[in-house]
Structures are given as C-alpha cells and as structure tokens.
Amino acid sequence: MSKQYINVNGVNLHYISKGQGDLMLFLHGFPDFSHIWRHQIDEFSNDFHTVALDLRGYNLSEKPSGLESYEIDVLVTGEQESAGHSLIATRNMYKN
C-alpha cells in the first residue's frame, strides 16, 4: 500500500492507494480516516486502483483554520478535484 499526498485547492491531502485498473475512491465519514478502508482496499485492489483519502482536517491531511475552510461547497469541490487528480494519475501511470 502506497502512502502519498496530493495538493487540492492549496491543501495537502494524505491518501493511501493500491492496485491497478479503474479508479475506486474511498471517502470516510466523521470521525474516521483512510485507515478504515484497509480491508476493502486489500480486497478490491486485485481489480481496481483503490484510493482512500484522509479528508481535509483529518489524520495526516492538512488542517486549515477557519470554519469557511470546511463549508460543504469547499469540501465537495475538493473531493471532486481529488478524484480528477487520481484519474489523471492513473491514466498517466498506465499509458503505453
């Protein structure tokens, strides 16, 4: 399992990934973090490129100050951008 960081909207998000193929993205809820998905990652990484994020403010991801950093549109935009980065990284990694 690989541990890495991705910068999304100026915030460094920690994630773990494993496997190859189409992206399968795991997002945790409160109060968990990426580790909660370890069993699913082990199982699905046989057929997919699995990625589990530590959402902003959790575990090893950055913890921006101010409530505005945690408003729903900021969070949703960040997760959409994370998925886009993951898809691009996956495509580039497996290009012929």
Secondary structure per residue as TSV (DSSP state, phi and psi in degrees):
chain	resnum	aa	ss	phi	psi
A	1	M	-	360.0	130.3
A	2	S	E	-96.5	136.2
A	3	K	E	-111.9	126.3
A	4	Q	E	-145.3	177.5
A	5	Y	E	-128.0	150.3
A	6	I	E	-135.1	138.8
A	7	N	E	-94.5	119.3
A	8	V	E	-125.6	117.5
A	9	N	T	53.3	39.3
A	10	G	T	80.7	7.6
A	11	V	E	-119.6	128.2
A	12	N	E	-81.6	118.5
A	13	L	E	-107.3	131.6
A	14	H	E	-84.5	143.8
A	15	Y	E	-149.0	157.7
A	16	I	E	-116.2	146.5
A	17	S	E	-145.8	158.5
A	18	K	E	-163.4	145.6
A	19	G	-	95.0	179.7
A	20	Q	-	-136.0	159.8
A	21	G	S	114.5	-156.4
A	22	D	S	-65.2	149.9
A	23	L	E	-72.5	134.7
A	24	M	E	-125.3	111.6
A	25	L	E	-101.3	130.8
A	26	F	E	-111.3	127.6
A	27	L	E	-121.2	128.8
A	28	H	-	-87.5	167.8
A	29	G	-	-111.1	-177.8
A	30	F	T	-76.0	135.8
A	31	P	T	-103.8	26.5
A	32	D	-	-78.8	-176.1
A	33	F	-	-150.7	-175.9
A	34	S	G	-53.0	-32.4
A	35	H	G	-58.6	-25.4
A	36	I	G	-59.0	-24.1
A	37	W	G	-95.2	7.7
A	38	R	H	-56.2	-39.8
A	39	H	H	-70.7	-40.1
A	40	Q	H	-67.0	-38.8
A	41	I	H	-61.2	-46.6
A	42	D	H	-59.0	-41.8
A	43	E	H	-70.4	-51.6
A	44	F	H	-81.3	-15.5
A	45	S	T	-69.0	-10.2
A	46	N	T	-67.8	-27.7
A	47	D	T	-122.2	-11.8
A	48	F	S	-135.8	161.1
A	49	H	E	-87.7	102.6
A	50	T	E	-91.9	137.1
A	51	V	E	-135.8	128.0
A	52	A	E	-122.0	118.8
A	53	L	E	-88.4	148.0
A	54	D	-	-91.9	112.4
A	55	L	-	-63.5	160.7
A	56	R	T	-55.1	133.1
A	57	G	T	90.1	-4.0
A	58	Y	S	-113.7	144.6
A	59	N	T	47.3	-117.8
A	60	L	T	-92.0	-2.7
A	61	S	S	-76.3	156.7
A	62	E	-	-61.9	154.5
A	63	K	-	-122.0	83.1
A	64	P	-	-61.8	148.4
A	65	S	-	-86.9	161.8
A	66	G	S	89.3	135.2
A	67	L	G	-62.0	-31.1
A	68	E	G	-62.0	-22.9
A	69	S	G	-71.3	-12.5
A	70	Y	G	-119.1	14.7
A	71	E	-	-68.1	150.2
A	72	I	H	-57.1	-41.2
A	73	D	H	-67.8	-32.7
A	74	V	H	-66.7	-43.9
A	75	L	H	-65.2	-46.2
A	76	V	H	-64.6	-44.5
A	77	T	H	-60.2	-41.6
A	78	G	H	-62.0	-42.1
A	79	E	H	-71.0	-36.9
A	80	Q	H	-63.6	-42.5
A	81	E	H	-66.1	-37.9
A	82	S	H	-59.9	-44.8
A	83	A	H	-62.1	-41.0
A	84	G	H	-62.5	-43.3
A	85	H	H	-62.0	-42.0
A	86	S	H	-64.6	-41.5
A	87	L	H	-64.3	-42.3
A	88	I	H	-64.1	-44.7
A	89	A	H	-61.7	-41.2
A	90	T	H	-63.6	-46.0
A	91	R	H	-61.7	-44.9
A	92	N	H	-67.0	-35.4
A	93	M	H	-67.0	-32.9
A	94	Y	T	-109.9	13.7
A	95	K	-	-65.7	144.1
A	96	N	-	-85.7	360.0
